Amino acid sequence: MHGFVLAAFAAIILAPEVGAPLIPGFEQVAFASFIATTIALLLAFWAFAALQIRRLSRFGRIRHLHRLEFATTSVRWILLGLHLVGVVLFGMTTAVRDRVGDIVVLDELLTALPFLAALVATEFVVYPMERRIRDAMTIRNLDLGRPIHAFPQRMRYTWLWARHNVFFMLVPLVLLAAWMEATARFLPRDAAGSFVGAGMQIVGVILVFTLIPPLLVSVWDTVRLGPGPLRDDLERLARDSGVGLRAILVWRTGGAMLNGAAIGLIRPLRYVVLTDGLLDALEPIEIQSVAAHELAHMRCRHMLWLGTGVIGTVLLVGTPLGWLTLLAAPDSLIEKALLAAGLAATLVAAVSVLAFASRRFEREADAWATARVTALDLAESTPTSTIRIEQHSALAMASALARVAEAHGMPVERPTLRHGSIARRQQFLAGSIGQIYRELPAVCAARRARGAVMAILAGGLAIAGVDVLLRLGEIFG
């Protein structure tokens, strides 16, 4: 869902680069039409969801659940498509700006608001189905003697969903957009200003993602993990792994989520976040495995590598495609088409590189977690690279993945963009038993992914260097 928020906000920010609105003169009508169409679509979706829920109650067939899941995904994609059309083709941002003025980031935020509200509304609509699924799981957990939580009421559930899926991505995007827009207003609109502006944007990205973790963990309802054996074990795990943390936090979801997260790039502002549902549902060794997986992302600097891959791809692909626009007449339809095609191609390339590297880093984090959990049983500190994976640690990681997938109703065979499939990750874990960490296929694949990222970055920097020389020639020539 974070991708939907990112795409919606990126379209608003980048629309002027392609000459939006491509079809001028309909800005006010387009904005009103988008809101009216969105309301009509949500009402139709609500009626369809109510029908499927009634049929599920009456006939008890799983196909009604699948139909609602498919409809939910389809409605969200349709909403995103309508938003993109309204912003790029018809200039909805212009309609908002005409009403409130060009206030830093406010007009962009108001343009995105109807789409974001509609996304949240889709989760409000499907709440009864989510509750039925959780009720069924509650009965099963009672039979198995597992802890249970009262499922949140509709408004609280929707608010929790919005905080995780919308605000968690929206907060850094708004800060970045505010920085970019504010700095652009104080720079000259010439080649020198463009050159300095690019540097300022990079500085803004670094500052936001370095300093924002305390704000992000406050977006979620988090508290520090209380003292006790579990916190002692997790803190020891972090120390032995060489990862400095500011705190280990519990994310209070009322048992609605089983998940973990690593947040922060630098030592004083790094957090490991574990949900209350995960702490209650998993065995201690499984919790250690999940925490070690999140520590692996920090220790192996996966976020830095992913960011490097995306930046390198944008430079490598986007810069030459930007040169193509110079072949067209300024402000012509051909120039706008080339800009739009270039942005789309750059986005596809960046997402492809992100998915390629992220899946391999996830499997490396799984392997790293099994190695560190294995090391907890060793008498002395052992380098991760030389640890031989024990069966109990690999099974604990695989079991934790299965429990998380089960709690969220996620088929283990279904891959996701960044994580791949649970089943595939479990296969790698099963194959790691008895092997030395540095020789594991998952570790070798991650090493090759880093090499690919470095090659992409080197190519991107070379092309960007040529572009800088051309711009300097414009300034001093």
C-alpha positions in Angstrom: 0.0 0.0 0.0 3.0 2.3 0.5 3.6 2.1 -3.2 0.1 3.6 -3.9 0.8 6.5 -1.6 4.2 7.0 -3.2 2.9 6.9 -6.8 0.0 9.3 -6.0 2.3 11.9 -4.4 5.1 11.4 -7.0 2.6 12.1 -9.8 1.7 15.4 -8.2 5.3 16.5 -7.8 6.5 15.3 -11.2 3.4 16.4 -13.2 4.9 19.8 -14.1 7.9 18.1 -15.5 5.8 16.6 -18.3 3.9 19.8 -18.9 0.7 19.0 -17.0 -2.1 19.6 -17.7 -1.7 17.8 -21.0 -5.3 18.7 -21.7 -5.8 22.3 -20.4 -9.0 24.1 -19.6 -10.7 21.4 -17.5 -9.0 21.7 -14.2 -12.0 22.6 -12.0 -14.3 20.2 -13.8 -11.7 17.4 -13.5 -11.3 17.9 -9.7 -15.0 17.8 -9.1 -15.4 14.9 -11.5 -12.7 12.9 -9.7 -14.4 13.4 -6.3 -17.9 12.5 -7.7 -16.5 9.4 -9.5 -14.6 8.3 -6.4 -17.7 8.6 -4.2 -19.8 6.6 -6.8 -17.1 3.9 -7.0 -16.9 3.6 -3.2 -20.7 3.3 -2.9 -20.7 0.6 -5.6 -17.8 -1.2 -3.8 -19.6 -1.0 -0.5 -22.7 -2.6 -2.0 -20.7 -5.3 -3.6 -18.8 -6.0 -0.3 -22.0 -6.2 1.6 -23.4 -8.7 -0.9 -20.3 -10.9 -0.7 -20.3 -10.8 3.1 -24.0 -11.9 3.2 -23.3 -14.7 0.8 -20.3 -15.9 2.8 -22.5 -16.0 5.9 -25.2 -17.8 4.1 -23.2 -20.3 2.0 -19.8 -20.4 3.7 -17.9 -20.6 0.4 -14.4 -19.2 0.3 -14.9 -17.9 -3.3 -16.9 -14.9 -1.8 -13.8 -13.9 0.2 -11.6 -14.2 -2.9 -14.1 -12.1 -4.9 -14.0 -9.4 -2.3 -10.2 -9.4 -2.1 -10.0 -9.1 -5.9 -12.5 -6.3 -5.9 -10.6 -4.4 -3.2 -7.4 -4.6 -5.1 -9.2 -3.6 -8.4 -10.9 -0.6 -6.8 -7.6 0.7 -5.4 -5.9 0.4 -8.8 -8.8 2.2 -10.4 -8.6 5.0 -7.8 -4.9 5.4 -8.5 -5.6 5.5 -12.2 -8.2 8.1 -11.9 -5.9 10.2 -9.7 -3.1 9.9 -12.2 -5.4 10.9 -15.1 -6.7 13.9 -13.1 -3.3 15.1 -12.1 -1.3 14.6 -15.3 -3.9 15.0 -18.1 -6.3 17.6 -16.5 -4.2 19.3 -13.9 -6.1 18.9 -10.7 -3.3 20.5 -8.8 -3.9 23.7 -10.7 -7.6 23.6 -9.6 -6.5 23.4 -5.9 -3.8 26.0 -6.4 -6.4 28.4 -7.8 -8.4 28.1 -4.6 -5.8 28.1 -1.9 -2.7 29.6 -3.6 0.7 28.2 -4.1 1.6 27.6 -0.5 4.5 25.3 0.1 3.3 21.6 -0.1 -0.2 22.5 1.0 -1.7 22.5 -2.5 0.0 19.2 -3.3 -1.3 17.7 0.0 -4.9 18.9 -0.7 -4.7 17.4 -4.2 -3.7 14.0 -2.8 -6.3 14.1 0.0 -9.3 12.7 -1.9 -7.3 9.8 -3.2 -5.8 9.0 0.2 -9.2 9.3 1.9 -10.6 6.9 -0.7 -7.8 4.4 0.1 -8.7 4.5 3.8 -12.4 4.2 2.9 -11.8 0.9 1.1 -10.4 -0.6 4.3 -13.3 0.7 6.2 -15.6 -1.1 3.8 -13.9 -4.5 4.1 -13.7 -4.4 7.9 -16.6 -6.8 8.4 -14.8 -9.4 6.3 -11.5 -8.8 8.1 -13.4 -9.3 11.4 -14.9 -12.6 10.3 -11.5 -13.9 9.3 -10.1 -12.8 12.7 -13.0 -14.4 14.6 -12.4 -17.7 12.8 -8.7 -17.5 13.7 -9.6 -16.6 17.3 -11.6 -19.9 17.7 -8.6 -21.8 16.2 -6.2 -20.0 18.6 -8.4 -20.9 21.6 -8.3 -24.5 20.5 -4.5 -24.4 20.3 -4.1 -22.5 23.6 -2.6 -19.4 22.0 -3.1 -15.8 23.3 -5.9 -13.9 21.8 -6.8 -10.2 21.5 -10.1 -8.4 21.2 -10.3 -7.3 17.5 -10.3 -3.5 17.3 -13.6 -1.8 16.6 -14.2 -0.5 13.1 -13.0 3.1 13.5 -9.9 2.1 15.5 -9.0 -0.6 13.0 -9.3 1.8 10.1 -7.2 4.4 12.0 -4.5 1.8 12.7 -4.5 0.8 9.1 -4.2 4.4 7.9 -1.4 5.1 10.3 0.6 2.2 9.0 -0.3 2.2 5.3 -0.8 5.9 4.6 0.8 8.2 7.2 4.0 6.2 7.5 4.8 6.9 3.9 3.1 10.3 3.7 5.1 12.0 6.5 8.5 11.7 4.8 7.0 12.5 1.4 5.5 15.7 2.7 8.8 16.7 4.3 10.8 16.0 1.1 8.3 17.9 -1.0 8.4 20.8 1.3 12.2 20.9 1.3 12.3 20.6 -2.5 9.7 23.3 -3.1 11.1 25.7 -0.5 14.6 25.5 -1.9 13.5 25.8 -5.5 11.8 29.2 -4.7 15.1 30.7 -3.6 17.2 29.5 -6.5 17.6 31.3 -9.9 15.8 29.6 -12.8 18.8 29.0 -15.0 21.4 26.3 -15.5 23.3 27.3 -12.4 20.2 27.2 -10.3 19.2 23.8 -11.7 22.7 22.5 -10.8 22.6 23.8 -7.3 19.0 22.6 -6.9 19.9 19.1 -7.7 22.5 19.1 -5.0 20.1 20.6 -2.5 17.5 17.9 -3.3 20.1 15.2 -2.5 21.0 17.0 0.8 17.3 17.1 1.6 16.8 13.4 1.0 19.8 12.5 3.2 18.6 14.8 6.0 15.0 13.6 6.0 15.8 9.9 6.0 18.6 10.3 8.6 16.6 12.4 11.1 13.0 11.2 10.6 13.0 7.9 12.6 11.8 9.4 15.9 8.9 11.0 14.0 8.0 7.8 12.2 7.9 5.7 15.3 5.5 8.3 16.8 3.2 7.8 13.8 2.7 4.3 15.1 1.4 3.7 18.7 4.7 2.6 20.2 6.2 2.2 23.7 9.5 0.8 24.9 9.7 -2.9 25.5 9.5 -3.4 29.2 12.3 -4.9 31.3 12.5 -8.7 31.5 14.2 -11.8 30.0 12.9 -11.1 26.5 14.4 -7.6 26.4 17.6 -8.8 27.9 17.9 -11.5 25.2 17.1 -9.0 22.4 19.6 -6.5 23.7 22.2 -9.1 23.9 21.4 -10.2 20.4 21.9 -6.6 19.2 25.2 -6.2 21.1 26.6 -9.5 19.8 25.5 -8.5 16.3 27.3 -5.2 16.5 24.2 -3.1 16.0 23.6 -0.1 18.2 20.0 0.7 19.0 18.2 3.6 20.6 15.4 1.4 21.7 13.4 -1.8 21.1 9.8 -0.7 20.8 6.4 -2.4 21.0 3.8 -1.3 18.4 0.4 -1.5 20.1 -2.1 -2.8 17.4 -4.5 -4.6 19.7 -3.2 -7.9 18.3 -4.3 -6.9 14.8 -0.9 -7.3 13.3 2.1 -9.6 13.5 5.1 -7.8 12.1 8.5 -6.3 12.8 10.4 -3.4 11.4 13.9 -1.8 11.4 13.9 2.0 11.3 16.8 4.3 11.2 20.2 4.7 9.4 22.5 6.0 12.1 23.2 4.5 15.5 21.6 7.2 17.8 18.3 7.0 15.8 17.8 3.3 15.1 14.9 1.3 16.4 13.6 -2.2 16.2 9.8 -2.3 16.3 7.8 -5.5 17.1 4.0 -5.6 17.3 2.2 -6.7 20.4 0.5 -9.5 18.4 3.9 -10.9 17.4 5.2 -10.8 20.9 2.1 -12.7 22.2 1.7 -15.2 19.3 5.3 -16.3 18.7 7.7 -18.5 20.8 10.7 -16.7 22.3 13.1 -18.2 19.7 10.8 -17.1 16.9 10.7 -13.6 18.4 14.5 -13.6 18.5 14.5 -14.7 14.8 12.3 -11.9 13.7 14.3 -9.3 15.7 17.5 -10.7 14.3 16.1 -10.4 10.8 15.4 -6.7 11.4 18.9 -6.3 12.9 20.3 -7.9 9.7 18.8 -5.1 7.6 20.8 -2.6 9.7 24.0 -4.6 10.0 24.1 -5.3 6.3 23.0 -1.8 5.4 20.2 -3.0 3.1 18.3 0.3 3.1 21.5 2.1 2.0 22.1 -0.4 -0.7 18.5 -0.2 -1.9 18.6 3.6 -2.0 21.9 3.5 -3.9 20.4 1.1 -6.4 17.4 3.4 -7.0 19.5 6.5 -7.3 22.0 4.8 -9.6 19.1 3.5 -11.8 17.6 7.0 -12.0 20.9 8.4 -13.1 21.7 5.6 -15.5 18.3 5.5 -17.2 16.7 8.9 -16.6 19.6 11.1 -17.7 19.9 9.7 -21.2 16.2 9.7 -21.6 16.2 13.3 -20.5 18.6 14.1 -23.3 16.1 12.8 -25.8 13.7 15.6 -25.0 16.3 18.1 -26.3 15.5 16.7 -29.8 12.0 18.1 -29.6 10.9 21.7 -29.8 10.4 23.3 -26.4 6.8 23.1 -25.0 5.8 20.9 -27.9 3.5 17.9 -27.6 6.4 15.7 -28.6 8.6 17.0 -25.8 5.8 16.4 -23.3 5.3 12.8 -24.6 9.1 12.2 -24.4 9.2 13.5 -20.9 6.2 11.3 -19.8 7.7 8.2 -21.5 11.1 8.9 -19.9 9.7 9.3 -16.4 7.6 6.1 -16.9 10.6 4.1 -18.1 12.8 5.4 -15.3 10.2 4.5 -12.7 9.8 0.9 -14.2 13.6 0.5 -14.2 14.0 1.8 -10.6 11.2 -0.5 -9.3 12.7 -3.5 -11.1 16.1 -2.9 -9.5 14.5 -2.4 -6.1 12.6 -5.7 -6.4 15.6 -7.5 -7.7 17.9 -6.4 -4.8 15.3 -6.4 -2.1 14.2 -10.0 -2.5 17.9 -11.1 -2.3 18.5 -8.9 0.8 15.4 -10.4 2.5 16.8 -13.9 2.0 20.2 -12.7 3.3 18.5 -11.2 6.4 16.7 -14.6 7.0 20.1 -16.4 6.8 21.8 -13.8 9.0 19.1 -14.2 11.6 19.5 -17.9 11.7 23.3 -17.5 12.1 22.9 -15.1 15.0 20.2 -17.2 16.7 22.6 -20.2 16.4 25.4 -18.1 17.9 23.3 -17.5 21.1 24.0 -21.1 22.0 27.8 -20.7 21.5 30.0 -20.2 24.5 32.0 -17.3 23.0 31.5 -14.6 20.4 31.8 -16.0 16.9 32.0 -14.0 13.6 28.8 -14.4 11.6 30.6 -15.5 8.5 32.0 -18.6 10.1 28.8 -19.8 11.9 27.4 -23.1 10.8 23.6 -22.9 10.7 21.8 -25.2 13.2 18.5 -26.9 12.5 16.6 -25.3 15.4 17.4 -21.7 14.3 16.5 -22.3 10.7 13.2 -24.0 11.7 12.5 -21.1 14.1 12.9 -18.5 11.3 10.8 -20.6 8.9 8.1 -21.1 11.6 8.0 -17.3 12.4 7.5 -16.5 8.7 4.6 -19.1 8.5 3.0 -17.7 11.6 3.1 -14.1 10.3 1.7 -15.2 6.9 -1.1 -17.2 8.6 -2.1 -14.3 10.9 -2.5 -12.0 7.9 -4.2 -14.5 5.7 -1.4 -14.3 3.2 -0.8 -17.4 1.0 2.8 -18.6 1.4 3.2 -19.2 -2.3 2.1 -15.6 -3.3 5.2 -13.4 -4.0 5.3 -9.7 -3.1 7.3 -7.1 -4.9 10.0 -6.6 -2.3 9.9 -9.8 -0.2 9.2 -12.6 -2.7 7.2 -15.5 -1.4 7.3 -17.0 2.0 7.5 -20.5 0.5 10.6 -19.6 -1.4 12.3 -18.1 1.6 11.5 -21.2 3.6 13.1 -23.3 0.9 16.3 -21.3 1.3 16.2 -21.7 5.1 15.7 -25.5 4.8 18.7 -25.7 2.5 20.9 -23.7 4.9 20.9 -26.3 7.7 24.4 -27.5 8.3 26.0 -24.9 6.0 28.5 -22.2 6.8 26.9 -18.7 6.6 29.3 -17.2 4.1 28.8 -20.1 1.7 25.0 -20.0 1.7 23.3 -19.4 -1.7 21.2 -16.6 -0.2 24.4 -14.8 1.0 26.2 -15.3 -2.3 23.1 -14.0 -4.2 23.0 -10.9 -2.0 26.7 -10.4 -2.6 26.1 -10.4 -6.4 23.2 -8.0 -6.0 25.6 -5.6 -4.3 28.0 -5.9 -7.2 25.1 -5.2 -9.6 24.1 -2.1 -7.6 27.7 -0.8 -7.6 27.9 -1.3 -11.4 24.6 0.5 -11.9 25.8 3.4 -9.7 29.1 3.6 -11.5 27.4 3.8 -14.8 24.9 6.3 -13.5 27.6 8.5 -12.0 29.5 8.4 -15.3 26.5 9.6 -17.3 25.6 12.1 -14.6 29.2 13.5 -14.9 28.8 14.0 -18.6 25.5 15.8 -17.9 27.2 18.0 -15.3 29.9 18.9 -17.8 27.3 19.9 -20.3 25.5 22.1 -17.8 28.8 23.7 -16.7 29.4 24.4 -20.4 26.1 26.2 -20.6 26.9 28.3 -17.5 30.5 29.4 -18.5 30.3 29.0 -22.3 
